Amino acid sequence: SEDVLSKDAGECAICLEELQQGDTIARLPCLCIYHKGQVFLRMDRKFQKVAFVGCIDEWFEVNRSCPEHPSD
């Protein structure tokens, strides 16, 4: 399901960038969360622009399981 993150939640296992408050996320049945359906730019710690696409959307184009729970 699609949701907006209410607080920082660590690292996205797909893009390895931080899941930050306000990010649009997908919450899978296993309760894992990933960036969802968005393209945005954020400045990283070195003030470089980082672009994200909906990580889980791209993942599901070639995979059918959670990146962290492939046997579920």
N, CA, C and O atoms as CSV, one atom per row, in Angstrom:
chain,resi,resn,atom,element,x,y,z
A,1,SER,N,N,0.842,-1.188,0.000
A,1,SER,CA,C,0.000,0.000,0.000
A,1,SER,C,C,0.880,1.241,0.000
A,1,SER,O,O,2.011,1.208,0.485
A,2,GLU,N,N,0.363,2.324,-0.539
A,2,GLU,CA,C,1.121,3.572,-0.634
A,2,GLU,C,C,0.819,4.446,0.576
A,2,GLU,O,O,-0.318,4.506,1.043
A,3,ASP,N,N,1.837,5.115,1.071
A,3,ASP,CA,C,1.704,5.887,2.291
A,3,ASP,C,C,2.751,7.001,2.276
A,3,ASP,O,O,3.661,6.984,1.446
A,4,VAL,N,N,2.630,7.955,3.177
A,4,VAL,CA,C,3.646,8.988,3.370
A,4,VAL,C,C,4.309,8.726,4.712
A,4,VAL,O,O,3.630,8.555,5.725
A,5,LEU,N,N,5.607,8.696,4.717
A,5,LEU,CA,C,6.365,8.358,5.916
A,5,LEU,C,C,6.225,9.457,6.964
A,5,LEU,O,O,6.468,10.630,6.680
A,6,SER,N,N,5.831,9.070,8.177
A,6,SER,CA,C,5.588,10.052,9.236
A,6,SER,C,C,6.849,10.380,10.035
A,6,SER,O,O,6.892,11.387,10.741
A,7,LYS,N,N,7.885,9.524,9.923
A,7,LYS,CA,C,9.157,9.809,10.589
A,7,LYS,C,C,10.268,9.084,9.847
A,7,LYS,O,O,10.009,8.118,9.130
A,8,ASP,N,N,11.492,9.539,10.013
A,8,ASP,CA,C,12.634,8.893,9.370
A,8,ASP,C,C,12.641,7.417,9.733
A,8,ASP,O,O,12.307,7.047,10.858
A,9,ALA,N,N,13.027,6.565,8.767
A,9,ALA,CA,C,12.915,5.123,8.993
A,9,ALA,C,C,14.116,4.336,8.497
A,9,ALA,O,O,13.961,3.184,8.090
A,10,GLY,N,N,15.289,4.910,8.518
A,10,GLY,CA,C,16.480,4.161,8.118
A,10,GLY,C,C,16.691,4.167,6.623
A,10,GLY,O,O,16.349,5.130,5.937
A,11,GLU,N,N,17.253,3.092,6.126
A,11,GLU,CA,C,17.738,3.020,4.749
A,11,GLU,C,C,16.818,2.186,3.870
A,11,GLU,O,O,16.337,1.135,4.292
A,12,CYS,N,N,16.574,2.648,2.659
A,12,CYS,CA,C,15.851,1.871,1.651
A,12,CYS,C,C,16.796,0.768,1.160
A,12,CYS,O,O,17.900,1.061,0.701
A,13,ALA,N,N,16.378,-0.480,1.251
A,13,ALA,CA,C,17.238,-1.606,0.877
A,13,ALA,C,C,17.492,-1.683,-0.628
A,13,ALA,O,O,18.371,-2.426,-1.064
A,14,ILE,N,N,16.747,-0.937,-1.416
A,14,ILE,CA,C,16.936,-0.962,-2.867
A,14,ILE,C,C,17.947,0.089,-3.306
A,14,ILE,O,O,18.930,-0.237,-3.971
A,15,CYS,N,N,17.712,1.365,-2.934
A,15,CYS,CA,C,18.613,2.432,-3.395
A,15,CYS,C,C,19.671,2.798,-2.351
A,15,CYS,O,O,20.611,3.535,-2.650
A,16,LEU,N,N,19.518,2.283,-1.131
A,16,LEU,CA,C,20.451,2.501,-0.025
A,16,LEU,C,C,20.488,3.948,0.465
A,16,LEU,O,O,21.424,4.345,1.158
A,17,GLU,N,N,19.479,4.733,0.109
A,17,GLU,CA,C,19.351,6.101,0.604
A,17,GLU,C,C,18.371,6.102,1.773
A,17,GLU,O,O,17.573,5.178,1.932
A,18,GLU,N,N,18.442,7.143,2.579
A,18,GLU,CA,C,17.588,7.234,3.759
A,18,GLU,C,C,16.118,7.415,3.387
A,18,GLU,O,O,15.779,8.159,2.467
A,19,LEU,N,N,15.264,6.723,4.117
A,19,LEU,CA,C,13.824,6.950,4.038
A,19,LEU,C,C,13.523,8.067,5.030
A,19,LEU,O,O,13.663,7.888,6.240
A,20,GLN,N,N,13.109,9.218,4.511
A,20,GLN,CA,C,12.950,10.390,5.359
A,20,GLN,C,C,11.488,10.792,5.488
A,20,GLN,O,O,10.675,10.530,4.602
A,21,GLN,N,N,11.175,11.424,6.593
A,21,GLN,CA,C,9.832,11.912,6.844
A,21,GLN,C,C,9.325,12.674,5.622
A,21,GLN,O,O,10.027,13.520,5.069
A,22,GLY,N,N,8.097,12.362,5.210
A,22,GLY,CA,C,7.495,13.016,4.053
A,22,GLY,C,C,7.674,12.264,2.747
A,22,GLY,O,O,6.988,12.568,1.772
A,23,ASP,N,N,8.589,11.275,2.697
A,23,ASP,CA,C,8.773,10.475,1.491
A,23,ASP,C,C,7.521,9.641,1.241
A,23,ASP,O,O,6.880,9.175,2.183
A,24,THR,N,N,7.175,9.453,-0.044
A,24,THR,CA,C,6.114,8.528,-0.405
A,24,THR,C,C,6.720,7.135,-0.410
A,24,THR,O,O,7.759,6.899,-1.028
A,25,ILE,N,N,6.062,6.219,0.282
A,25,ILE,CA,C,6.599,4.871,0.432
A,25,ILE,C,C,5.555,3.828,0.061
A,25,ILE,O,O,4.358,4.112,0.004
A,26,ALA,N,N,6.028,2.632,-0.186
A,26,ALA,CA,C,5.166,1.460,-0.305
A,26,ALA,C,C,5.463,0.583,0.900
A,26,ALA,O,O,6.621,0.316,1.222
A,27,ARG,N,N,4.404,0.140,1.559
A,27,ARG,CA,C,4.536,-0.772,2.699
A,27,ARG,C,C,4.022,-2.130,2.234
A,27,ARG,O,O,2.838,-2.284,1.935
A,28,LEU,N,N,4.909,-3.104,2.177
A,28,LEU,CA,C,4.551,-4.442,1.706
A,28,LEU,C,C,3.869,-5.234,2.821
A,28,LEU,O,O,3.941,-4.840,3.985
A,29,PRO,N,N,3.206,-6.349,2.483
A,29,PRO,CA,C,2.547,-7.173,3.509
A,29,PRO,C,C,3.495,-7.634,4.619
A,29,PRO,O,O,3.059,-7.851,5.750
A,30,CYS,N,N,4.779,-7.786,4.309
A,30,CYS,CA,C,5.768,-8.188,5.316
A,30,CYS,C,C,6.180,-7.009,6.207
A,30,CYS,O,O,6.980,-7.170,7.128
A,31,LEU,N,N,5.621,-5.809,5.921
A,31,LEU,CA,C,5.860,-4.555,6.643
A,31,LEU,C,C,7.164,-3.845,6.265
A,31,LEU,O,O,7.505,-2.826,6.866
A,32,CYS,N,N,7.889,-4.367,5.287
A,32,CYS,CA,C,9.064,-3.654,4.776
A,32,CYS,C,C,8.579,-2.424,4.006
A,32,CYS,O,O,7.500,-2.439,3.415
A,33,ILE,N,N,9.387,-1.359,4.019
A,33,ILE,CA,C,9.014,-0.137,3.308
A,33,ILE,C,C,10.128,0.302,2.358
A,33,ILE,O,O,11.314,0.107,2.625
A,34,TYR,N,N,9.707,0.905,1.231
A,34,TYR,CA,C,10.618,1.350,0.181
A,34,TYR,C,C,10.079,2.623,-0.437
A,34,TYR,O,O,8.891,2.919,-0.306
A,35,HIS,N,N,10.944,3.392,-1.119
A,35,HIS,CA,C,10.478,4.555,-1.877
A,35,HIS,C,C,9.470,4.073,-2.916
A,35,HIS,O,O,9.631,2.996,-3.489
A,36,LYS,N,N,8.433,4.869,-3.157
A,36,LYS,CA,C,7.348,4.467,-4.052
A,36,LYS,C,C,6.961,5.583,-4.998
A,36,LYS,O,O,6.806,6.730,-4.579
A,37,GLY,N,N,6.801,5.256,-6.277
A,37,GLY,CA,C,6.152,6.083,-7.271
A,37,GLY,C,C,6.484,7.561,-7.268
A,37,GLY,O,O,5.575,8.388,-7.338
A,38,GLN,N,N,7.721,7.911,-7.191
A,38,GLN,CA,C,8.088,9.317,-7.150
A,38,GLN,C,C,9.437,9.507,-7.812
A,38,GLN,O,O,10.260,8.592,-7.852
A,39,VAL,N,N,9.648,10.677,-8.320
A,39,VAL,CA,C,10.965,11.081,-8.797
A,39,VAL,C,C,11.262,12.379,-8.070
A,39,VAL,O,O,10.503,13.342,-8.174
A,40,PHE,N,N,12.354,12.407,-7.340
A,40,PHE,CA,C,12.673,13.619,-6.603
A,40,PHE,C,C,14.168,13.777,-6.471
A,40,PHE,O,O,14.927,12.824,-6.645
A,41,LEU,N,N,14.579,14.979,-6.166
A,41,LEU,CA,C,15.991,15.276,-5.936
A,41,LEU,C,C,16.178,15.649,-4.484
A,41,LEU,O,O,15.344,16.338,-3.897
A,42,ARG,N,N,17.261,15.198,-3.913
A,42,ARG,CA,C,17.599,15.550,-2.534
A,42,ARG,C,C,19.092,15.829,-2.507
A,42,ARG,O,O,19.849,15.220,-3.262
A,43,MET,N,N,19.513,16.720,-1.666
A,43,MET,CA,C,20.933,16.983,-1.511
A,43,MET,C,C,21.485,15.990,-0.495
A,43,MET,O,O,20.943,15.862,0.603
A,44,ASP,N,N,22.549,15.292,-0.849
A,44,ASP,CA,C,23.144,14.365,0.111
A,44,ASP,C,C,24.077,15.118,1.055
A,44,ASP,O,O,24.172,16.344,0.996
A,45,ARG,N,N,24.747,14.397,1.903
A,45,ARG,CA,C,25.604,15.021,2.923
A,45,ARG,C,C,26.757,15.824,2.333
A,45,ARG,O,O,27.305,16.711,2.988
A,46,LYS,N,N,27.119,15.510,1.100
A,46,LYS,CA,C,28.187,16.257,0.429
A,46,LYS,C,C,27.606,17.319,-0.500
A,46,LYS,O,O,28.313,17.872,-1.343
A,47,PHE,N,N,26.310,17.600,-0.339
A,47,PHE,CA,C,25.598,18.612,-1.116
A,47,PHE,C,C,25.595,18.301,-2.603
A,47,PHE,O,O,25.648,19.204,-3.438
A,48,GLN,N,N,25.534,17.009,-2.925
A,48,GLN,CA,C,25.370,16.586,-4.303
A,48,GLN,C,C,23.909,16.211,-4.505
A,48,GLN,O,O,23.278,15.661,-3.601
A,49,LYS,N,N,23.370,16.503,-5.677
A,49,LYS,CA,C,21.988,16.140,-5.956
A,49,LYS,C,C,21.899,14.631,-6.187
A,49,LYS,O,O,22.711,14.043,-6.903
A,50,VAL,N,N,20.899,14.028,-5.566
A,50,VAL,CA,C,20.660,12.599,-5.728
A,50,VAL,C,C,19.240,12.440,-6.252
A,50,VAL,O,O,18.303,12.972,-5.656
A,51,ALA,N,N,19.063,11.728,-7.341
A,51,ALA,CA,C,17.735,11.509,-7.905
A,51,ALA,C,C,17.240,10.119,-7.530
A,51,ALA,O,O,17.996,9.148,-7.561
A,52,PHE,N,N,15.977,10.036,-7.180
A,52,PHE,CA,C,15.347,8.761,-6.857
A,52,PHE,C,C,14.149,8.558,-7.770
A,52,PHE,O,O,13.447,9.509,-8.111
A,53,VAL,N,N,13.928,7.342,-8.152
A,53,VAL,CA,C,12.701,6.953,-8.822
A,53,VAL,C,C,12.030,6.006,-7.853
A,53,VAL,O,O,12.684,5.537,-6.922
A,54,GLY,N,N,10.764,5.704,-8.025
A,54,GLY,CA,C,10.077,4.800,-7.110
A,54,GLY,C,C,10.774,3.452,-7.073
A,54,GLY,O,O,10.528,2.599,-7.925
A,55,CYS,N,N,11.634,3.258,-6.100
A,55,CYS,CA,C,12.486,2.073,-6.013
A,55,CYS,C,C,11.697,0.775,-6.145
A,55,CYS,O,O,12.062,-0.097,-6.933
A,56,ILE,N,N,10.621,0.644,-5.379
A,56,ILE,CA,C,9.877,-0.611,-5.381
A,56,ILE,C,C,9.146,-0.809,-6.701
A,56,ILE,O,O,8.942,-1.947,-7.124
A,57,ASP,N,N,8.747,0.279,-7.361
A,57,ASP,CA,C,8.093,0.161,-8.664
A,57,ASP,C,C,9.043,-0.481,-9.673
A,57,ASP,O,O,8.663,-1.396,-10.404
A,58,GLU,N,N,10.274,0.007,-9.701
A,58,GLU,CA,C,11.267,-0.559,-10.623
A,58,GLU,C,C,11.618,-1.994,-10.234
A,58,GLU,O,O,11.784,-2.848,-11.106
A,59,TRP,N,N,11.731,-2.261,-8.952
A,59,TRP,CA,C,12.034,-3.615,-8.469
A,59,TRP,C,C,10.977,-4.600,-8.958
A,59,TRP,O,O,11.310,-5.677,-9.452
A,60,PHE,N,N,9.703,-4.230,-8.820
A,60,PHE,CA,C,8.618,-5.134,-9.193
A,60,PHE,C,C,8.469,-5.306,-10.700
A,60,PHE,O,O,7.737,-6.190,-11.143
A,61,GLU,N,N,9.147,-4.481,-11.496
A,61,GLU,CA,C,9.130,-4.699,-12.938
A,61,GLU,C,C,9.867,-5.983,-13.303
A,61,GLU,O,O,9.572,-6.589,-14.333
A,62,VAL,N,N,10.827,-6.409,-12.470
A,62,VAL,CA,C,11.613,-7.616,-12.776
A,62,VAL,C,C,11.579,-8.665,-11.666
A,62,VAL,O,O,12.085,-9.771,-11.854
A,63,ASN,N,N,10.994,-8.341,-10.517
A,63,ASN,CA,C,10.932,-9.271,-9.386
A,63,ASN,C,C,9.504,-9.343,-8.860
A,63,ASN,O,O,8.711,-8.426,-9.075
A,64,ARG,N,N,9.182,-10.423,-8.176
A,64,ARG,CA,C,7.835,-10.591,-7.640
A,64,ARG,C,C,7.818,-10.770,-6.128
A,64,ARG,O,O,6.801,-11.180,-5.568
A,65,SER,N,N,8.918,-10.471,-5.464
A,65,SER,CA,C,8.958,-10.671,-4.016
A,65,SER,C,C,9.662,-9.494,-3.347
A,65,SER,O,O,10.312,-8.684,-4.008
A,66,CYS,N,N,9.525,-9.416,-2.051
A,66,CYS,CA,C,10.191,-8.391,-1.269
A,66,CYS,C,C,11.707,-8.559,-1.408
A,66,CYS,O,O,12.202,-9.685,-1.348
A,67,PRO,N,N,12.453,-7.466,-1.590
A,67,PRO,CA,C,13.913,-7.571,-1.704
A,67,PRO,C,C,14.564,-8.176,-0.456
A,67,PRO,O,O,15.624,-8.796,-0.542
A,68,GLU,N,N,13.924,-7.993,0.702
A,68,GLU,CA,C,14.507,-8.496,1.945
A,68,GLU,C,C,13.930,-9.842,2.384
A,68,GLU,O,O,14.466,-10.485,3.287
A,69,HIS,N,N,12.840,-10.267,1.749
A,69,HIS,CA,C,12.193,-11.541,2.087
A,69,HIS,C,C,11.810,-12.285,0.808
A,69,HIS,O,O,10.622,-12.497,0.566
A,70,PRO,N,N,12.759,-12.680,0.001
A,70,PRO,CA,C,12.453,-13.265,-1.315
A,70,PRO,C,C,11.661,-14.583,-1.257
A,70,PRO,O,O,11.033,-14.962,-2.246
A,71,SER,N,N,11.683,-15.263,-0.147
A,71,SER,CA,C,10.966,-16.538,-0.084
A,71,SER,C,C,9.517,-16.376,0.372
A,71,SER,O,O,8.753,-17.341,0.360
A,72,ASP,N,N,9.130,-15.148,0.777
A,72,ASP,CA,C,7.740,-14.914,1.233
A,72,ASP,C,C,6.778,-14.820,0.065
A,72,ASP,O,O,5.579,-14.627,0.267
